[in-house]
Amino acid sequence: MLLSRARLLIATFWVGSLWAVGFVVAPTLFSTLSDRALAGTIAGSLFRVVAWLSMFCAAALLALLFQAARSELQKPAKVLYYLIGGMAACTLIGYMGVQPYIAELRTVLHSVTDAAVLADARKMFGIMHGVSTGIFVVQSLLGAALIIKLR
């Protein structure tokens, strides 16, 4: 009973932090601050914190699930492992794969004066930002499913 409540608490903290930063704080930064570069820098810092928090929460939840599998009469559903793994994979792909590329494109956008290179960089920035947003939405939906399954 205590382990299941701890799992729900950690998952709620994880998913709540994702939703708060991704769907409330970041859009508010871009709509409030007149300097979009500053808004992007702050949002990037917040997403970095959420990425590390995500990895910690995934590890803690998996540890609690493995503990429950050894000690509880009712084994945790396999889908919980898949949901947590999927969310962690989204974090790794987004934070380790897509975000560094977006940061590199931001540098190009701020340093290049060639119109053709600038246009290509803007296009790629938009595409990669869309990919990052898609990954974040998938992670958020997996998080909702995780909360529902843990209840």
C-alpha positions in Angstrom: 0.0 0.0 0.0 2.8 2.4 0.9 4.8 1.5 -2.2 1.8 2.1 -4.5 1.2 5.5 -2.9 4.8 6.4 -3.2 4.7 5.4 -6.9 1.6 7.6 -7.5 3.2 10.5 -5.7 6.4 10.4 -7.7 4.6 9.9 -11.0 2.2 12.8 -10.2 5.2 15.0 -9.4 6.9 14.0 -12.6 3.9 14.5 -14.9 2.8 17.7 -13.1 6.3 19.2 -13.6 6.2 18.3 -17.3 2.8 19.9 -17.8 3.5 23.0 -15.7 6.7 23.8 -17.5 5.7 22.7 -21.0 2.1 23.9 -21.1 2.0 26.9 -18.7 5.4 28.4 -17.9 7.1 28.2 -21.4 4.1 29.6 -23.3 3.8 32.3 -20.7 7.5 33.3 -21.1 7.1 33.7 -24.8 3.8 35.7 -24.5 5.1 37.9 -21.7 8.7 38.7 -22.6 9.4 40.9 -25.5 12.9 39.3 -26.1 12.1 35.9 -27.6 15.8 34.9 -27.3 15.6 35.5 -23.5 12.4 33.6 -23.3 14.0 30.7 -25.2 17.0 30.7 -22.9 14.9 30.6 -19.8 12.6 27.9 -21.2 15.6 25.9 -22.2 17.0 26.1 -18.7 13.6 25.0 -17.3 13.4 22.1 -19.7 16.9 21.0 -18.8 15.8 20.9 -15.1 12.7 18.9 -16.1 14.8 16.5 -18.1 17.0 15.7 -15.1 14.0 15.5 -12.9 12.4 13.1 -15.4 15.4 10.8 -15.3 15.4 10.8 -11.5 11.7 10.1 -11.3 11.9 7.3 -13.9 14.7 5.6 -12.0 12.8 6.0 -8.7 9.6 4.6 -10.2 11.4 1.6 -11.8 13.2 0.9 -8.5 9.8 1.0 -6.7 8.2 -1.3 -9.3 11.0 -3.8 -9.1 10.7 -3.7 -5.3 7.0 -4.3 -5.5 7.5 -7.2 -8.0 9.6 -8.9 -5.3 7.5 -8.2 -2.3 3.8 -7.6 -3.1 1.3 -10.3 -3.8 0.0 -8.5 -6.9 2.7 -7.9 -9.4 2.8 -4.5 -11.1 1.4 -4.5 -14.7 4.0 -4.7 -17.4 2.4 -1.7 -19.1 3.8 0.5 -16.2 7.3 -0.5 -17.2 6.6 0.4 -20.8 5.0 3.8 -19.9 7.9 4.7 -17.7 10.4 3.5 -20.3 8.6 5.4 -23.0 8.6 8.6 -21.0 12.3 8.2 -20.2 13.0 7.5 -23.9 11.2 10.7 -24.8 13.4 12.6 -22.3 16.6 11.2 -23.7 15.6 11.7 -27.3 14.4 15.2 -26.7 17.2 16.3 -24.3 20.2 14.5 -25.7 19.2 14.4 -29.4 16.9 17.2 -30.4 17.8 20.0 -27.9 21.5 20.2 -28.8 20.6 20.5 -32.4 18.2 23.3 -31.6 20.8 25.1 -29.6 23.3 24.8 -32.5 20.7 26.2 -34.8 20.1 29.1 -32.4 23.8 29.9 -32.5 23.7 29.9 -36.3 20.6 32.2 -36.3 22.4 34.7 -34.1 25.7 34.6 -35.9 25.2 34.2 -39.7 24.4 37.0 -42.1 24.2 35.0 -45.3 20.5 35.2 -46.3 20.3 31.7 -47.8 22.0 30.0 -44.8 19.8 32.1 -42.4 16.7 30.9 -44.3 17.8 27.3 -44.1 18.6 27.6 -40.4 15.2 29.2 -39.7 13.4 26.4 -41.5 15.4 23.7 -39.7 14.9 25.5 -36.4 11.1 25.4 -37.0 11.2 21.7 -38.0 13.3 20.7 -35.0 11.2 22.7 -32.6 8.1 20.9 -34.0 9.8 17.5 -33.5 10.7 18.5 -29.9 7.1 19.6 -29.3 5.8 16.4 -30.7 8.1 14.3 -28.4 7.0 16.4 -25.5 3.3 15.9 -26.3 3.9 12.1 -26.6 5.6 12.1 -23.3 2.8 14.1 -21.7 0.2 11.6 -23.0 2.3 8.7 -21.7 2.4 10.5 -18.4 -1.4 10.8 -18.3 -1.7 7.1 -19.0 0.8 6.3 -16.3 -1.2 8.3 -13.7 -4.4 6.6 -14.7 -2.7 3.1 -14.5 -1.2 3.8 -11.1 -4.5 4.9 -9.6 
